[in-house]
Each structure stands twice: as C-alpha cells, then as structure tokens.
Amino acid sequence: MQKYQGDKAVIVHLNDVFSLPRYLMGMKELLMAIVAEPEVVRGLVEMSVTVNLELAKEVAAAGEDRLHR
C-alpha cells in the first residue's frame, strides 16, 4: 500500500456471505442445502464472514483507510 499510495488505486474486493458457499457447492446445491441442511449452510456462511473480516483487517493493517462499503 505504501509503495503506491497517492499514485495508484489499490482495490480490494470482499465477497458477500453467499459467494464462497456458492463457489464451494454450486448455486443449485446451495439453494437445496438452505432447506435440507441449514446447519451446513450456516457454517459456510460463518466461514465466509470470518474470511472476509480477516481480509478487511489485513487491508486496514496495510494502511488502507478507505474501504468501500
């Protein structure tokens, strides 16, 4: 971040909570699992939130203070 600060844009993309579960399971399987296995989906969503929070913390620690919300 410091290398490019003020010179180039540094863009960070964080996923919504269903992107990672959808990538792992596929959309059809995810939708079916919401009904048939909600505890599995809940776990995957919690994992997705954890991953995204850790990524956001790493970006903030690297000096970026303008996260897009």
Predicted model as a PDB file, atoms N, CA, C, CB and O in Angstrom, pLDDT in the B-factor column:
MODEL        1                                                                  
ATOM      1  N   MET A   1       0.830  -1.186   0.000  1.00 62.00           N  
ATOM      2  CA  MET A   1       0.000   0.000   0.000  1.00 62.00           C  
ATOM      3  C   MET A   1       0.875   1.251   0.000  1.00 62.00           C  
ATOM      4  CB  MET A   1      -0.944  -0.003   1.209  1.00 62.00           C  
ATOM      5  O   MET A   1       0.625   2.192  -0.753  1.00 62.00           O  
ATOM      6  N   GLN A   2       1.882   1.254   0.832  1.00 68.00           N  
ATOM      7  CA  GLN A   2       2.725   2.436   0.938  1.00 68.00           C  
ATOM      8  C   GLN A   2       3.443   2.735  -0.377  1.00 68.00           C  
ATOM      9  CB  GLN A   2       3.742   2.255   2.058  1.00 68.00           C  
ATOM     10  O   GLN A   2       3.649   3.899  -0.722  1.00 68.00           O  
ATOM     11  N   LYS A   3       3.822   1.695  -1.108  1.00 73.00           N  
ATOM     12  CA  LYS A   3       4.544   1.861  -2.361  1.00 73.00           C  
ATOM     13  C   LYS A   3       3.733   2.663  -3.377  1.00 73.00           C  
ATOM     14  CB  LYS A   3       4.905   0.502  -2.940  1.00 73.00           C  
ATOM     15  O   LYS A   3       4.293   3.477  -4.112  1.00 73.00           O  
ATOM     16  N   TYR A   4       2.421   2.440  -3.425  1.00 71.00           N  
ATOM     17  CA  TYR A   4       1.583   3.068  -4.437  1.00 71.00           C  
ATOM     18  C   TYR A   4       0.700   4.194  -3.910  1.00 71.00           C  
ATOM     19  CB  TYR A   4       0.728   2.037  -5.071  1.00 71.00           C  
ATOM     20  O   TYR A   4      -0.035   4.812  -4.680  1.00 71.00           O  
ATOM     21  N   GLN A   5       0.761   4.468  -2.613  1.00 68.00           N  
ATOM     22  CA  GLN A   5      -0.124   5.470  -2.004  1.00 68.00           C  
ATOM     23  C   GLN A   5       0.021   6.810  -2.712  1.00 68.00           C  
ATOM     24  CB  GLN A   5       0.184   5.628  -0.499  1.00 68.00           C  
ATOM     25  O   GLN A   5       1.130   7.314  -2.892  1.00 68.00           O  
ATOM     26  N   GLY A   6      -1.096   7.374  -3.107  1.00 70.00           N  
ATOM     27  CA  GLY A   6      -1.120   8.657  -3.779  1.00 70.00           C  
ATOM     28  C   GLY A   6      -0.808   8.579  -5.266  1.00 70.00           C  
ATOM     29  O   GLY A   6      -0.963   9.573  -5.976  1.00 70.00           O  
ATOM     30  N   ASP A   7      -0.373   7.425  -5.751  1.00 76.00           N  
ATOM     31  CA  ASP A   7      -0.003   7.278  -7.148  1.00 76.00           C  
ATOM     32  C   ASP A   7      -0.950   6.365  -7.913  1.00 76.00           C  
ATOM     33  CB  ASP A   7       1.398   6.753  -7.251  1.00 76.00           C  
ATOM     34  O   ASP A   7      -1.313   6.650  -9.054  1.00 76.00           O  
ATOM     35  N   LYS A   8      -1.347   5.271  -7.281  1.00 72.00           N  
ATOM     36  CA  LYS A   8      -2.215   4.289  -7.926  1.00 72.00           C  
ATOM     37  C   LYS A   8      -3.319   3.873  -6.975  1.00 72.00           C  
ATOM     38  CB  LYS A   8      -1.409   3.059  -8.385  1.00 72.00           C  
ATOM     39  O   LYS A   8      -3.167   3.925  -5.754  1.00 72.00           O  
ATOM     40  N   ALA A   9      -4.412   3.469  -7.549  1.00 71.00           N  
ATOM     41  CA  ALA A   9      -5.521   2.966  -6.738  1.00 71.00           C  
ATOM     42  C   ALA A   9      -5.251   1.514  -6.353  1.00 71.00           C  
ATOM     43  CB  ALA A   9      -6.870   3.088  -7.503  1.00 71.00           C  
ATOM     44  O   ALA A   9      -4.836   0.710  -7.187  1.00 71.00           O  
ATOM     45  N   VAL A  10      -5.483   1.194  -5.110  1.00 70.00           N  
ATOM     46  CA  VAL A  10      -5.396  -0.181  -4.642  1.00 70.00           C  
ATOM     47  C   VAL A  10      -6.824  -0.613  -4.340  1.00 70.00           C  
ATOM     48  CB  VAL A  10      -4.450  -0.322  -3.372  1.00 70.00           C  
ATOM     49  O   VAL A  10      -7.485  -0.041  -3.473  1.00 70.00           O  
ATOM     50  N   ILE A  11      -7.290  -1.618  -5.053  1.00 75.00           N  
ATOM     51  CA  ILE A  11      -8.684  -2.038  -4.946  1.00 75.00           C  
ATOM     52  C   ILE A  11      -8.753  -3.403  -4.272  1.00 75.00           C  
ATOM     53  CB  ILE A  11      -9.358  -2.082  -6.342  1.00 75.00           C  
ATOM     54  O   ILE A  11      -8.012  -4.322  -4.621  1.00 75.00           O  
ATOM     55  N   VAL A  12      -9.639  -3.519  -3.319  1.00 77.00           N  
ATOM     56  CA  VAL A  12      -9.828  -4.772  -2.602  1.00 77.00           C  
ATOM     57  C   VAL A  12     -11.283  -5.182  -2.747  1.00 77.00           C  
ATOM     58  CB  VAL A  12      -9.426  -4.638  -1.099  1.00 77.00           C  
ATOM     59  O   VAL A  12     -12.193  -4.395  -2.486  1.00 77.00           O  
ATOM     60  N   HIS A  13     -11.487  -6.410  -3.163  1.00 79.00           N  
ATOM     61  CA  HIS A  13     -12.850  -6.930  -3.307  1.00 79.00           C  
ATOM     62  C   HIS A  13     -13.111  -7.960  -2.213  1.00 79.00           C  
ATOM     63  CB  HIS A  13     -13.064  -7.558  -4.718  1.00 79.00           C  
ATOM     64  O   HIS A  13     -12.399  -8.958  -2.097  1.00 79.00           O  
ATOM     65  N   LEU A  14     -14.129  -7.704  -1.427  1.00 84.00           N  
ATOM     66  CA  LEU A  14     -14.563  -8.668  -0.426  1.00 84.00           C  
ATOM     67  C   LEU A  14     -15.871  -9.276  -0.909  1.00 84.00           C  
ATOM     68  CB  LEU A  14     -14.729  -8.001   0.983  1.00 84.00           C  
ATOM     69  O   LEU A  14     -16.692  -8.591  -1.519  1.00 84.00           O  
ATOM     70  N   ASN A  15     -16.062 -10.537  -0.642  1.00 84.00           N  
ATOM     71  CA  ASN A  15     -17.245 -11.252  -1.109  1.00 84.00           C  
ATOM     72  C   ASN A  15     -18.432 -11.047  -0.190  1.00 84.00           C  
ATOM     73  CB  ASN A  15     -16.949 -12.725  -1.235  1.00 84.00           C  
ATOM     74  O   ASN A  15     -18.276 -10.767   0.998  1.00 84.00           O  
ATOM     75  N   ASP A  16     -19.634 -11.191  -0.763  1.00 89.00           N  
ATOM     76  CA  ASP A  16     -20.815 -11.263   0.084  1.00 89.00           C  
ATOM     77  C   ASP A  16     -20.808 -12.632   0.768  1.00 89.00           C  
ATOM     78  CB  ASP A  16     -22.137 -11.037  -0.747  1.00 89.00           C  
ATOM     79  O   ASP A  16     -20.038 -13.511   0.380  1.00 89.00           O  
ATOM     80  N   VAL A  17     -21.645 -12.818   1.765  1.00 90.00           N  
ATOM     81  CA  VAL A  17     -21.571 -14.030   2.589  1.00 90.00           C  
ATOM     82  C   VAL A  17     -21.968 -15.306   1.843  1.00 90.00           C  
ATOM     83  CB  VAL A  17     -22.453 -13.869   3.795  1.00 90.00           C  
ATOM     84  O   VAL A  17     -21.651 -16.402   2.307  1.00 90.00           O  
ATOM     85  N   PHE A  18     -22.644 -15.196   0.716  1.00 91.00           N  
ATOM     86  CA  PHE A  18     -23.046 -16.391  -0.025  1.00 91.00           C  
ATOM     87  C   PHE A  18     -22.116 -16.731  -1.187  1.00 91.00           C  
ATOM     88  CB  PHE A  18     -24.440 -16.212  -0.545  1.00 91.00           C  
ATOM     89  O   PHE A  18     -22.271 -17.788  -1.798  1.00 91.00           O  
ATOM     90  N   SER A  19     -21.155 -15.865  -1.509  1.00 90.00           N  
ATOM     91  CA  SER A  19     -20.265 -16.143  -2.641  1.00 90.00           C  
ATOM     92  C   SER A  19     -19.398 -17.373  -2.400  1.00 90.00           C  
ATOM     93  CB  SER A  19     -19.379 -14.939  -2.917  1.00 90.00           C  
ATOM     94  O   SER A  19     -19.351 -18.266  -3.245  1.00 90.00           O  
ATOM     95  N   LEU A  20     -18.722 -17.432  -1.277  1.00 90.00           N  
ATOM     96  CA  LEU A  20     -17.855 -18.584  -1.010  1.00 90.00           C  
ATOM     97  C   LEU A  20     -18.646 -19.887  -0.921  1.00 90.00           C  
ATOM     98  CB  LEU A  20     -17.079 -18.367   0.283  1.00 90.00           C  
ATOM     99  O   LEU A  20     -18.232 -20.881  -1.518  1.00 90.00           O  
ATOM    100  N   PRO A  21     -19.768 -19.924  -0.198  1.00 93.00           N  
ATOM    101  CA  PRO A  21     -20.552 -21.162  -0.207  1.00 93.00           C  
ATOM    102  C   PRO A  21     -21.028 -21.543  -1.614  1.00 93.00           C  
ATOM    103  CB  PRO A  21     -21.752 -21.020   0.718  1.00 93.00           C  
ATOM    104  O   PRO A  21     -21.063 -22.724  -1.961  1.00 93.00           O  
ATOM    105  N   ARG A  22     -21.393 -20.548  -2.415  1.00 94.00           N  
ATOM    106  CA  ARG A  22     -21.839 -20.830  -3.791  1.00 94.00           C  
ATOM    107  C   ARG A  22     -20.685 -21.375  -4.629  1.00 94.00           C  
ATOM    108  CB  ARG A  22     -22.416 -19.551  -4.450  1.00 94.00           C  
ATOM    109  O   ARG A  22     -20.881 -22.297  -5.421  1.00 94.00           O  
ATOM    110  N   TYR A  23     -19.485 -20.818  -4.464  1.00 93.00           N  
ATOM    111  CA  TYR A  23     -18.325 -21.334  -5.196  1.00 93.00           C  
ATOM    112  C   TYR A  23     -18.015 -22.769  -4.774  1.00 93.00           C  
ATOM    113  CB  TYR A  23     -17.096 -20.434  -4.962  1.00 93.00           C  
ATOM    114  O   TYR A  23     -17.654 -23.600  -5.607  1.00 93.00           O  
ATOM    115  N   LEU A  24     -18.156 -23.056  -3.492  1.00 92.00           N  
ATOM    116  CA  LEU A  24     -17.830 -24.384  -2.985  1.00 92.00           C  
ATOM    117  C   LEU A  24     -18.869 -25.431  -3.363  1.00 92.00           C  
ATOM    118  CB  LEU A  24     -17.684 -24.337  -1.489  1.00 92.00           C  
ATOM    119  O   LEU A  24     -18.520 -26.574  -3.661  1.00 92.00           O  
ATOM    120  N   MET A  25     -20.155 -25.046  -3.352  1.00 93.00           N  
ATOM    121  CA  MET A  25     -21.235 -26.019  -3.540  1.00 93.00           C  
ATOM    122  C   MET A  25     -21.905 -25.949  -4.899  1.00 93.00           C  
ATOM    123  CB  MET A  25     -22.266 -25.828  -2.488  1.00 93.00           C  
ATOM    124  O   MET A  25     -22.451 -26.944  -5.375  1.00 93.00           O  
ATOM    125  N   GLY A  26     -21.869 -24.805  -5.516  1.00 95.00           N  
ATOM    126  CA  GLY A  26     -22.681 -24.571  -6.706  1.00 95.00           C  
ATOM    127  C   GLY A  26     -24.003 -23.966  -6.263  1.00 95.00           C  
ATOM    128  O   GLY A  26     -24.477 -24.244  -5.162  1.00 95.00           O  
ATOM    129  N   MET A  27     -24.595 -23.148  -7.109  1.00 95.00           N  
ATOM    130  CA  MET A  27     -25.808 -22.416  -6.738  1.00 95.00           C  
ATOM    131  C   MET A  27     -26.981 -23.351  -6.443  1.00 95.00           C  
ATOM    132  CB  MET A  27     -26.190 -21.450  -7.846  1.00 95.00           C  
ATOM    133  O   MET A  27     -27.659 -23.189  -5.429  1.00 95.00           O  
ATOM    134  N   LYS A  28     -27.222 -24.316  -7.312  1.00 96.00           N  
ATOM    135  CA  LYS A  28     -28.357 -25.223  -7.120  1.00 96.00           C  
ATOM    136  C   LYS A  28     -28.224 -25.981  -5.804  1.00 96.00           C  
ATOM    137  CB  LYS A  28     -28.463 -26.215  -8.294  1.00 96.00           C  
ATOM    138  O   LYS A  28     -29.184 -26.084  -5.040  1.00 96.00           O  
ATOM    139  N   GLU A  29     -27.026 -26.511  -5.540  1.00 96.00           N  
ATOM    140  CA  GLU A  29     -26.808 -27.281  -4.314  1.00 96.00           C  
ATOM    141  C   GLU A  29     -26.931 -26.392  -3.081  1.00 96.00           C  
ATOM    142  CB  GLU A  29     -25.429 -27.953  -4.343  1.00 96.00           C  
ATOM    143  O   GLU A  29     -27.447 -26.822  -2.049  1.00 96.00           O  
ATOM    144  N   LEU A  30     -26.455 -25.151  -3.190  1.00 96.00           N  
ATOM    145  CA  LEU A  30     -26.577 -24.223  -2.059  1.00 96.00           C  
ATOM    146  C   LEU A  30     -28.044 -23.949  -1.742  1.00 96.00           C  
ATOM    147  CB  LEU A  30     -25.845 -22.899  -2.362  1.00 96.00           C  
ATOM    148  O   LEU A  30     -28.444 -23.975  -0.578  1.00 96.00           O  
ATOM    149  N   LEU A  31     -28.835 -23.691  -2.762  1.00 96.00           N  
ATOM    150  CA  LEU A  31     -30.260 -23.419  -2.539  1.00 96.00           C  
ATOM    151  C   LEU A  31     -30.968 -24.626  -1.933  1.00 96.00           C  
ATOM    152  CB  LEU A  31     -30.940 -23.023  -3.855  1.00 96.00           C  
ATOM    153  O   LEU A  31     -31.814 -24.477  -1.051  1.00 96.00           O  
ATOM    154  N   MET A  32     -30.622 -25.813  -2.404  1.00 97.00           N  
ATOM    155  CA  MET A  32     -31.222 -27.024  -1.837  1.00 97.00           C  
ATOM    156  C   MET A  32     -30.778 -27.215  -0.382  1.00 97.00           C  
ATOM    157  CB  MET A  32     -30.839 -28.265  -2.683  1.00 97.00           C  
ATOM    158  O   MET A  32     -31.575 -27.619   0.465  1.00 97.00           O  
ATOM    159  N   ALA A  33     -29.516 -26.927  -0.098  1.00 96.00           N  
ATOM    160  CA  ALA A  33     -28.983 -27.119   1.249  1.00 96.00           C  
ATOM    161  C   ALA A  33     -29.575 -26.125   2.247  1.00 96.00           C  
ATOM    162  CB  ALA A  33     -27.469 -26.991   1.233  1.00 96.00           C  
ATOM    163  O   ALA A  33     -29.664 -26.428   3.437  1.00 96.00           O  
ATOM    164  N   ILE A  34     -29.979 -24.947   1.778  1.00 96.00           N  
ATOM    165  CA  ILE A  34     -30.606 -23.975   2.684  1.00 96.00           C  
ATOM    166  C   ILE A  34     -31.820 -24.604   3.355  1.00 96.00           C  
ATOM    167  CB  ILE A  34     -31.019 -22.687   1.918  1.00 96.00           C  
ATOM    168  O   ILE A  34     -32.088 -24.355   4.531  1.00 96.00           O  
ATOM    169  N   VAL A  35     -32.551 -25.418   2.603  1.00 96.00           N  
ATOM    170  CA  VAL A  35     -33.734 -26.086   3.143  1.00 96.00           C  
ATOM    171  C   VAL A  35     -33.374 -27.408   3.818  1.00 96.00           C  
ATOM    172  CB  VAL A  35     -34.754 -26.328   2.031  1.00 96.00           C  
ATOM    173  O   VAL A  35     -33.816 -27.684   4.933  1.00 96.00           O  
ATOM    174  N   ALA A  36     -32.571 -28.221   3.135  1.00 97.00           N  
ATOM    175  CA  ALA A  36     -32.305 -29.584   3.607  1.00 97.00           C  
ATOM    176  C   ALA A  36     -31.245 -29.664   4.703  1.00 97.00           C  
ATOM    177  CB  ALA A  36     -31.879 -30.436   2.453  1.00 97.00           C  
ATOM    178  O   ALA A  36     -31.333 -30.508   5.594  1.00 97.00           O  
ATOM    179  N   GLU A  37     -30.246 -28.788   4.636  1.00 96.00           N  
ATOM    180  CA  GLU A  37     -29.131 -28.837   5.596  1.00 96.00           C  
ATOM    181  C   GLU A  37     -28.740 -27.426   6.044  1.00 96.00           C  
ATOM    182  CB  GLU A  37     -27.907 -29.555   4.971  1.00 96.00           C  
ATOM    183  O   GLU A  37     -27.620 -26.985   5.787  1.00 96.00           O  
ATOM    184  N   PRO A  38     -29.644 -26.726   6.705  1.00 96.00           N  
ATOM    185  CA  PRO A  38     -29.356 -25.336   7.068  1.00 96.00           C  
ATOM    186  C   PRO A  38     -28.127 -25.176   7.968  1.00 96.00           C  
ATOM    187  CB  PRO A  38     -30.553 -24.742   7.758  1.00 96.00           C  
ATOM    188  O   PRO A  38     -27.470 -24.135   7.933  1.00 96.00           O  
ATOM    189  N   GLU A  39     -27.813 -26.192   8.770  1.00 97.00           N  
ATOM    190  CA  GLU A  39     -26.632 -26.090   9.640  1.00 97.00           C  
ATOM    191  C   GLU A  39     -25.342 -26.077   8.825  1.00 97.00           C  
ATOM    192  CB  GLU A  39     -26.605 -27.254  10.643  1.00 97.00           C  
ATOM    193  O   GLU A  39     -24.371 -25.431   9.217  1.00 97.00           O  
ATOM    194  N   VAL A  40     -25.325 -26.777   7.711  1.00 95.00           N  
ATOM    195  CA  VAL A  40     -24.153 -26.763   6.830  1.00 95.00           C  
ATOM    196  C   VAL A  40     -24.000 -25.377   6.207  1.00 95.00           C  
ATOM    197  CB  VAL A  40     -24.277 -27.850   5.722  1.00 95.00           C  
ATOM    198  O   VAL A  40     -22.903 -24.820   6.173  1.00 95.00           O  
ATOM    199  N   VAL A  41     -25.097 -24.834   5.720  1.00 96.00           N  
ATOM    200  CA  VAL A  41     -25.075 -23.505   5.113  1.00 96.00           C  
ATOM    201  C   VAL A  41     -24.677 -22.462   6.150  1.00 96.00           C  
ATOM    202  CB  VAL A  41     -26.451 -23.160   4.502  1.00 96.00           C  
ATOM    203  O   VAL A  41     -23.885 -21.566   5.860  1.00 96.00           O  
ATOM    204  N   ARG A  42     -25.213 -22.575   7.334  1.00 97.00           N  
ATOM    205  CA  ARG A  42     -24.865 -21.641   8.415  1.00 97.00           C  
ATOM    206  C   ARG A  42     -23.357 -21.663   8.669  1.00 97.00           C  
ATOM    207  CB  ARG A  42     -25.634 -21.997   9.717  1.00 97.00           C  
ATOM    208  O   ARG A  42     -22.735 -20.611   8.816  1.00 97.00           O  
ATOM    209  N   GLY A  43     -22.778 -22.850   8.718  1.00 96.00           N  
ATOM    210  CA  GLY A  43     -21.336 -22.983   8.920  1.00 96.00           C  
ATOM    211  C   GLY A  43     -20.530 -22.361   7.795  1.00 96.00           C  
ATOM    212  O   GLY A  43     -19.522 -21.696   8.035  1.00 96.00           O  
ATOM    213  N   LEU A  44     -20.977 -22.578   6.563  1.00 95.00           N  
ATOM    214  CA  LEU A  44     -20.279 -21.987   5.419  1.00 95.00           C  
ATOM    215  C   LEU A  44     -20.395 -20.468   5.408  1.00 95.00           C  
ATOM    216  CB  LEU A  44     -20.827 -22.555   4.118  1.00 95.00           C  
ATOM    217  O   LEU A  44     -19.436 -19.773   5.075  1.00 95.00           O  
ATOM    218  N   VAL A  45     -21.560 -19.954   5.769  1.00 95.00           N  
ATOM    219  CA  VAL A  45     -21.745 -18.501   5.839  1.00 95.00           C  
ATOM    220  C   VAL A  45     -20.864 -17.918   6.940  1.00 95.00           C  
ATOM    221  CB  VAL A  45     -23.235 -18.145   6.092  1.00 95.00           C  
ATOM    222  O   VAL A  45     -20.235 -16.878   6.744  1.00 95.00           O  
ATOM    223  N   GLU A  46     -20.814 -18.576   8.086  1.00 96.00           N  
ATOM    224  CA  GLU A  46     -19.945 -18.099   9.171  1.00 96.00           C  
ATOM    225  C   GLU A  46     -18.480 -18.107   8.736  1.00 96.00           C  
ATOM    226  CB  GLU A  46     -20.128 -18.971  10.434  1.00 96.00           C  
ATOM    227  O   GLU A  46     -17.734 -17.183   9.058  1.00 96.00           O  
ATOM    228  N   MET A  47     -18.065 -19.144   8.008  1.00 93.00           N  
ATOM    229  CA  MET A  47     -16.706 -19.199   7.488  1.00 93.00           C  
ATOM    230  C   MET A  47     -16.457 -18.036   6.530  1.00 93.00           C  
ATOM    231  CB  MET A  47     -16.451 -20.543   6.781  1.00 93.00           C  
ATOM    232  O   MET A  47     -15.397 -17.412   6.571  1.00 93.00           O  
ATOM    233  N   SER A  48     -17.419 -17.748   5.679  1.00 93.00           N  
ATOM    234  CA  SER A  48     -17.298 -16.664   4.721  1.00 93.00           C  
ATOM    235  C   SER A  48     -17.156 -15.316   5.429  1.00 93.00           C  
ATOM    236  CB  SER A  48     -18.507 -16.648   3.789  1.00 93.00           C  
ATOM    237  O   SER A  48     -16.340 -14.484   5.032  1.00 93.00           O  
ATOM    238  N   VAL A  49     -17.944 -15.108   6.468  1.00 94.00           N  
ATOM    239  CA  VAL A  49     -17.845 -13.865   7.244  1.00 94.00           C  
ATOM    240  C   VAL A  49     -16.464 -13.755   7.882  1.00 94.00           C  
ATOM    241  CB  VAL A  49     -18.948 -13.807   8.333  1.00 94.00           C  
ATOM    242  O   VAL A  49     -15.843 -12.693   7.839  1.00 94.00           O  
ATOM    243  N   THR A  50     -15.990 -14.830   8.463  1.00 94.00           N  
ATOM    244  CA  THR A  50     -14.674 -14.838   9.113  1.00 94.00           C  
ATOM    245  C   THR A  50     -13.562 -14.516   8.117  1.00 94.00           C  
ATOM    246  CB  THR A  50     -14.410 -16.201   9.770  1.00 94.00           C  
ATOM    247  O   THR A  50     -12.686 -13.699   8.399  1.00 94.00           O  
ATOM    248  N   VAL A  51     -13.601 -15.156   6.959  1.00 91.00           N  
ATOM    249  CA  VAL A  51     -12.588 -14.920   5.930  1.00 91.00           C  
ATOM    250  C   VAL A  51     -12.609 -13.458   5.491  1.00 91.00           C  
ATOM    251  CB  VAL A  51     -12.817 -15.848   4.716  1.00 91.00           C  
ATOM    252  O   VAL A  51     -11.557 -12.827   5.392  1.00 91.00           O  
ATOM    253  N   ASN A  52     -13.795 -12.918   5.228  1.00 90.00           N  
ATOM    254  CA  ASN A  52     -13.901 -11.535   4.780  1.00 90.00           C  
ATOM    255  C   ASN A  52     -13.450 -10.547   5.850  1.00 90.00           C  
ATOM    256  CB  ASN A  52     -15.324 -11.232   4.372  1.00 90.00           C  
ATOM    257  O   ASN A  52     -12.811  -9.544   5.532  1.00 90.00           O  
ATOM    258  N   LEU A  53     -13.773 -10.814   7.103  1.00 91.00           N  
ATOM    259  CA  LEU A  53     -13.317  -9.928   8.180  1.00 91.00           C  
ATOM    260  C   LEU A  53     -11.799  -9.948   8.302  1.00 91.00           C  
ATOM    261  CB  LEU A  53     -13.953 -10.334   9.516  1.00 91.00           C  
ATOM    262  O   LEU A  53     -11.177  -8.906   8.506  1.00 91.00           O  
ATOM    263  N   GLU A  54     -11.207 -11.119   8.179  1.00 91.00           N  
ATOM    264  CA  GLU A  54      -9.746 -11.214   8.249  1.00 91.00           C  
ATOM    265  C   GLU A  54      -9.090 -10.483   7.081  1.00 91.00           C  
ATOM    266  CB  GLU A  54      -9.306 -12.683   8.263  1.00 91.00           C  
ATOM    267  O   GLU A  54      -8.076  -9.808   7.261  1.00 91.00           O  
ATOM    268  N   LEU A  55      -9.659 -10.615   5.895  1.00 87.00           N  
ATOM    269  CA  LEU A  55      -9.127  -9.890   4.742  1.00 87.00           C  
ATOM    270  C   LEU A  55      -9.234  -8.379   4.955  1.00 87.00           C  
ATOM    271  CB  LEU A  55      -9.872 -10.301   3.459  1.00 87.00           C  
ATOM    272  O   LEU A  55      -8.295  -7.642   4.656  1.00 87.00           O  
ATOM    273  N   ALA A  56     -10.364  -7.923   5.465  1.00 84.00           N  
ATOM    274  CA  ALA A  56     -10.547  -6.491   5.727  1.00 84.00           C  
ATOM    275  C   ALA A  56      -9.542  -5.994   6.760  1.00 84.00           C  
ATOM    276  CB  ALA A  56     -11.981  -6.209   6.208  1.00 84.00           C  
ATOM    277  O   ALA A  56      -9.006  -4.894   6.628  1.00 84.00           O  
ATOM    278  N   LYS A  57      -9.287  -6.797   7.783  1.00 88.00           N  
ATOM    279  CA  LYS A  57      -8.297  -6.418   8.805  1.00 88.00           C  
ATOM    280  C   LYS A  57      -6.902  -6.318   8.205  1.00 88.00           C  
ATOM    281  CB  LYS A  57      -8.297  -7.434   9.959  1.00 88.00           C  
ATOM    282  O   LYS A  57      -6.143  -5.410   8.542  1.00 88.00           O  
ATOM    283  N   GLU A  58      -6.561  -7.252   7.312  1.00 85.00           N  
ATOM    284  CA  GLU A  58      -5.244  -7.217   6.669  1.00 85.00           C  
ATOM    285  C   GLU A  58      -5.099  -5.966   5.806  1.00 85.00           C  
ATOM    286  CB  GLU A  58      -5.025  -8.483   5.812  1.00 85.00           C  
ATOM    287  O   GLU A  58      -4.044  -5.331   5.804  1.00 85.00           O  
ATOM    288  N   VAL A  59      -6.146  -5.613   5.078  1.00 79.00           N  
ATOM    289  CA  VAL A  59      -6.109  -4.415   4.248  1.00 79.00           C  
ATOM    290  C   VAL A  59      -5.953  -3.175   5.133  1.00 79.00           C  
ATOM    291  CB  VAL A  59      -7.389  -4.310   3.381  1.00 79.00           C  
ATOM    292  O   VAL A  59      -5.145  -2.296   4.834  1.00 79.00           O  
ATOM    293  N   ALA A  60      -6.717  -3.107   6.207  1.00 79.00           N  
ATOM    294  CA  ALA A  60      -6.626  -1.962   7.112  1.00 79.00           C  
ATOM    295  C   ALA A  60      -5.241  -1.883   7.745  1.00 79.00           C  
ATOM    296  CB  ALA A  60      -7.703  -2.052   8.204  1.00 79.00           C  
ATOM    297  O   ALA A  60      -4.690  -0.792   7.893  1.00 79.00           O  
ATOM    298  N   ALA A  61      -4.685  -3.008   8.112  1.00 81.00           N  
ATOM    299  CA  ALA A  61      -3.353  -3.036   8.728  1.00 81.00           C  
ATOM    300  C   ALA A  61      -2.273  -2.601   7.736  1.00 81.00           C  
ATOM    301  CB  ALA A  61      -3.040  -4.445   9.258  1.00 81.00           C  
ATOM    302  O   ALA A  61      -1.231  -2.079   8.133  1.00 81.00           O  
ATOM    303  N   ALA A  62      -2.527  -2.817   6.452  1.00 76.00           N  
ATOM    304  CA  ALA A  62      -1.560  -2.426   5.433  1.00 76.00           C  
ATOM    305  C   ALA A  62      -1.609  -0.935   5.135  1.00 76.00           C  
ATOM    306  CB  ALA A  62      -1.801  -3.207   4.164  1.00 76.00           C  
ATOM    307  O   ALA A  62      -0.793  -0.423   4.369  1.00 76.00           O  
ATOM    308  N   GLY A  63      -2.570  -0.238   5.742  1.00 70.00           N  
ATOM    309  CA  GLY A  63      -2.603   1.205   5.608  1.00 70.00           C  
ATOM    310  C   GLY A  63      -3.746   1.779   4.823  1.00 70.00           C  
ATOM    311  O   GLY A  63      -3.836   3.000   4.697  1.00 70.00           O  
ATOM    312  N   GLU A  64      -4.616   0.971   4.292  1.00 58.00           N  
ATOM    313  CA  GLU A  64      -5.742   1.489   3.535  1.00 58.00           C  
ATOM    314  C   GLU A  64      -6.837   1.915   4.509  1.00 58.00           C  
ATOM    315  CB  GLU A  64      -6.271   0.431   2.528  1.00 58.00           C  
ATOM    316  O   GLU A  64      -7.260   1.133   5.361  1.00 58.00           O  
ATOM    317  N   ASP A  65      -7.284   3.137   4.378  1.00 54.00           N  
ATOM    318  CA  ASP A  65      -8.321   3.621   5.286  1.00 54.00           C  
ATOM    319  C   ASP A  65      -9.589   4.022   4.550  1.00 54.00           C  
ATOM    320  CB  ASP A  65      -7.806   4.794   6.084  1.00 54.00           C  
ATOM    321  O   ASP A  65     -10.461   4.667   5.132  1.00 54.00           O  
ATOM    322  N   ARG A  66      -9.707   3.651   3.279  1.00 56.00           N  
ATOM    323  CA  ARG A  66     -10.898   3.992   2.506  1.00 56.00           C  
ATOM    324  C   ARG A  66     -11.534   2.738   1.933  1.00 56.00           C  
ATOM    325  CB  ARG A  66     -10.553   4.975   1.379  1.00 56.00           C  
ATOM    326  O   ARG A  66     -11.608   2.572   0.716  1.00 56.00           O  
ATOM    327  N   LEU A  67     -11.981   1.875   2.792  1.00 51.00           N  
ATOM    328  CA  LEU A  67     -12.655   0.660   2.320  1.00 51.00           C  
ATOM    329  C   LEU A  67     -14.018   1.022   1.774  1.00 51.00           C  
ATOM    330  CB  LEU A  67     -12.788  -0.386   3.454  1.00 51.00           C  
ATOM    331  O   LEU A  67     -14.756   1.790   2.391  1.00 51.00           O  
ATOM    332  N   HIS A  68     -14.356   0.473   0.619  1.00 52.00           N  
ATOM    333  CA  HIS A  68     -15.665   0.699   0.027  1.00 52.00           C  
ATOM    334  C   HIS A  68     -16.683  -0.177   0.746  1.00 52.00           C  
ATOM    335  CB  HIS A  68     -15.652   0.402  -1.500  1.00 52.00           C  
ATOM    336  O   HIS A  68     -16.453  -1.372   0.936  1.00 52.00           O  
ATOM    337  N   ARG A  69     -17.786   0.402   1.137  1.00 50.00           N  
ATOM    338  CA  ARG A  69     -18.829  -0.364   1.828  1.00 50.00           C  
ATOM    339  C   ARG A  69     -20.055  -0.447   0.993  1.00 50.00           C  
ATOM    340  CB  ARG A  69     -19.164   0.247   3.167  1.00 50.00           C  
ATOM    341  O   ARG A  69     -21.043  -1.054   1.406  1.00 50.00           O  
TER     342      ARG A  69                                                      
ENDMDL                                                                          
END                                                                             
